[in-house]
Each structure stands twice: as structure tokens, then as C-alpha cells.
Amino acid sequence: MSANRYRKHRIASLSALLLGALAGLSPRAHAQEFSLLAGPLFSAGTNTYSWSATYREGVGRFAAWSFSWVNEGHLPDHHRDGQALQAWGRLPLWNDRLELSAGAGPYRYFDTTAASAGGDYSNTHGWGILGSLRAAYYFDRRWIAQVQLNYVHAFGGPNTTALIMGVGYQLEASGEPGPSQRPVPRTSNVTNNELTVMFGKTILNSNDSESTNAGSLEYRRGLWRYVDVSASYIHEGGHIQSRRDGVAAQLWATRAFFEDSLTLSAGVGPYVAITQTDNLPRDRTGDGRVSALFAVSASYRFGSRWLARVTWNRVVTRYNRDTDVIEGGIGVRF
């Protein structure tokens, strides 16, 4: 298995472990779902694979919205993935056990491609539209069987079609068969104050997916019921083509489940490199200190003070040094 394939397999495994762990938590009530799907992808006569991890929330009986991290496999000269935000129309059938739905929305992608002039590869970024058709069957004990057809129209890259299937889990359930209509609104912030130390891996988004050890220190505070802000120091390690240390600030959309024990969040913000070296290959250097940082994160809280957190950061650069910083660690709440 190549390093890049290992990286994608590792993320899919982490998502599967999180999905499986949800089954052991006590049932409560209301409307959010997490799903993990995978299957074949087709583009211009080429076959590869696709997978996606999706958070979905109802906004009424016939509508929903979702946030997904979509991976489009290994097309020739393209290793593309990214985030999509979709609005859905849905039709419940068979006493609400079967749901048929159609969704569409913007897709922000990150692609490792062949270099256009010099170098071995290029990190390109762009926008597209993700359209989807979905059929889902809701079982009695929160589980959902799903099949979904995705079509990506990319501005500046190949269009793709994927048929993916898998399982979902109702993070909050109504007690009745089928999807719930809306979540119950919160009256307090998801987060107060948290300080977390994390360690993991930095993986360069290149043809060879070079990796090294990473570490970070994060302070997180709740600004509003569903919004957190964080400040981090990130050490991306050495022995890869780009070595960076820097500070980041991010805004997070955050949801809590199971009496606030589990949180899921997605964040974005600037990342400023304090130390930046680039010795391999050809002694190339970066053309900017400020990059964008996209992330998804999950935490599990133990009692009133301690938590465990897993975070996947995507560093988005202007000089072909995009990285994935995948970390886990322990934090304290106060």
C-alpha cells in the first residue's frame, strides 16, 4: 500500500471507529446523523474509488442540510478531496423508514496534480458543485443503511461520478422510526474553556506523501451556543520537504451530543508560519508566510474536567506545500 493510500485508509478507519463507538452510547432524542460511505468512482473512462464522511441535520420534514468531507480517489495525475455543503429535499416513505432525497451545493476541493512547469507535483485548489441522490433505510436502533450517487462538476478539473454506500447513525433520535425533523435548540454554549495537547503526523500532499511527527497546543473557548474560537501553536516536524512551525486562529461550528459528552466541529482560519524551511528538493522556498487552515475535529469528554480530542487539519498553501496534520491528545476543561 502506498503512503498516500495508507493516509486515506487511516482517515477512513478513524471515521469508522468513531461511528462504531456511537452505538454504545445511551439513546436520547432528536435529529442529527453521521454516516460513512464508500464505493467506485468513474471519470472519463477511468475507475477508482471514493469515500465520504457526512454530518446531516434536518430542517423540517421535507428538508435537510449536510457537511461532507469527500475523497475522490486516485485518478491519473489527480488526487482530489475536499469539503461540500449541501441543501437537501427529502421524501419520507413507508412509515418514514425509507427516505429518498436529492441534494446539491458548493464543493471546495484540494488536488495534487502533475506540475505544469518544473517540480514534481502541484497543489491546486478550486471550486465545484456536488449533486447527490440518496436512498436511506432507517432501522429501529438508530442505524441507517444508505446508497448515494454523487456527481462532481469541478471548475478547473475532471468531473466525476461515484456510487457509494454504507451506514449511518442517528446521533440524536426521536424514538420513532425514520429521520427526525429538527434538533432541539441549545440554551448554553457547547464549550467553555479547553486546553489540549496533541501529537500525531504531518503528511505532505505530494506524490510520495512524505510524513513526520507533529505536535500542537490548542486553547479553545465557546463564543456562542454553536460557535467556538481556538488559538493554536502547531509544530509540523522535520524531515519532509517543508518544515513549519506556526500559530493559527480558527472559528469552529460545533455540535454536542449524548448529554454533551461527544462534540463534532468544523473549523477554518489563518495559519502564520513562524519558522519555515524548505531544503528538498532543489532548495525551493515558499512565497508566503500565511496559509489557510481547514479542519474537522471530534472530542469526548470525561466528567467535568478531562477530554480526548482527534483533529484533522488541512494546511492550504500558495507554494505547493499543502499538508495534512492528523493528531490526537488529551485536554483539560475549565
Secondary structure, DSSP 8 states (H G I E B T S, - for coil): --HHHHHHHHHHHHHHHHHHHHTTS------EEEEEEEEEEEETTEEEEEEEEEEEEESSTTEEEEEEEEEEEEETTEEEEEEEEEEEEEEEETTTTEEEEEEEEEEEEEEEE--SSSSS-EEEEEEEEEEEEEEEEE-TTSEEEEEEEEEEEETTS--EEEEEEEEEEESS--SSSS--S-----SS-S-SEEEEEEEEEEEE-SSS--EEEEEEEEEEEEEETTEEEEEEEEE--SSSS-EEEEEEEEEEEEEEETTTTEEEEEEEEEEEEEEEE--TTTT---S-SEEEEEEEEEEEEETTTEEEEEEEEEEE-SSS--EEEEEEEEEEE-
